[in-house]
Amino acid sequence: MTELTITAEPGVPQVLTERTFDAPKDLVFRAFTEPDLLVQWLGPRQYTMTIDRYEVRDGGTYRYVHADDAGNAFGFHGVFHGEPSPDGWVQTFEFEGAPGNVSMDTLTLEERDGTTTVRTNSLFQSVEARDAMVNSGMADGMNQGYDRLEELLGTLVPNR
Amino acid sequence: MSVDQLDAVFGALADPTRRAILTRLSDGEATVAELAAPFSVTQPAISRHLKVLERAGLISRSRRRTARLSHLEAEPLKEATVWLAGYRQFWEESYERLDELLAALQTAETDRSDPNDPTGRGTA
């Protein structure tokens, strides 16, 4: 639908994203919270996602693993805070490769004319922690993403 | 690139006039007057934008007789694009997959409730 917007302000330990989907809110909520649906979309295509547990309730915990064909596996876990609903929810998020570095993610879902806008607000412990996460995390998609952004900014980056 | 430098780069890029100035400089060096020409702002205002860009390391400046020339410095911009690239790639690809899943789920729902719906999308 619309393009993904990512906002990471200088000096603020926060990342905001926004994206609109061509589906009603209840369905988007299901896709985010039902394990058999979540594994079908979260993460790049080259990863296989396995969910250990996904307890969508106040105080419920979740854990999942992204694995690639080369045998690399990346675990993530966290806790839901407050009762999740199709209007939104709050969860903590921690990459098991960097224990103790936790972000608090607030997601809101807003439906309009049958489309749903998903907004995420990830709050990190410090600007440095945010930058480390955004910089190092998901490094596999790096080259591809880099090429695409270079294309996008092509006019700004002359060959030298 | 340090966090402070990165902040300066993103702060500099946050302004549309400054982005337009960078785009102009990608065609080659320019004077303040040349850079100000396409905009309805004064040369001092352009000079302030150039100071911000210079502090961020996105341009360098030199003198030719009385004119001050600005040049694009591409390296900080490259590093800044790399910074978010992995994160963006992760979520763009995930959300594209989610688009596909949501479309498939809606088609399945519609098929169940109204097998004769030719649009396959229901009336919602």
Interface residues (C-beta under 8 A of the other chain):
Chain A: M1 L4 I6 A8 E9 P10 G11 V15 T17 R19 F21 D22 A23 P24 L27 V28 R30 A31 L37 Q40 W41 L42 G43 P44 R45 G114 V127 E128 D131 M133 V134 N135 S136 G137 M138 A139 D140 G141 M142 Q144 G145 Y146 R148 L149 E150 L153 T155 L156 V157 P158 R160
Chain B: V3 L6 D7 A8 F10 G11 R19 L22 T23 S26 L72 A74 L77 K78 T81 V82 W83 L84 A85 G86 Y87 R88 Q89 F90 W91 E92 E93 S94 Y95 R97 L98 D99 E100 L101 L102 A103 L105 Q106 A124
